[in-house]
Amino acid sequence: MVTVSSSECEVSPTWAYALQLPNDPRAARIARVTLRAVLVGHGMSQLQDSAELLASEMVTNAYRYSTGPATLRLRGLDRSRLRVSVWDANPHIPPPFDKRSGPLGPVPTEADGGRGLFLVCHYADAWGGYPLGDDLFGRGGKLLWCEIRSSAGRAAITCPEAAVRGITR
């Protein structure tokens, strides 16, 4: 007879979802609706507002600067931390995700764009991006990602990598 402790029966705090998105102006809305349902389903609705903003900005960036589909990936890293990643086919990593550019400066008031990834960097607890080599299907491109934590998780978890790179909220 095998015995199982109650801690082994609990649902794992780590999970992942991937959503294929067409190159369509409605992709950001589809991403937000999906994200909302996933967070509620995993008891992480406290992250909903921030996660929707950040995912929406990264999906919009993929739509505006890539000609093909994108993939949104959501990953619960623990009970209070979420990683949002967006893949697209454009290999160019925009500033500041390219890590070569300096600090983000103010966007001119008359500019039509340039604020989305600034918001991601400002509101995320950690963020980054990297190019992807061609896979078996001939897809390369890039992956941009960010992490957010609930306020309770911020007190309990530190991110030394972010501190070393000078990434702050």
Beta strands, then each sheet from edge to edge (+ up, - down):
strand 1: 15-21
strand 2: 70-78
strand 3: 81-88
strand 4: 126-131
strand 5: 142-149
sheet 1: 1+ 2- 3+ 5- 4+
end
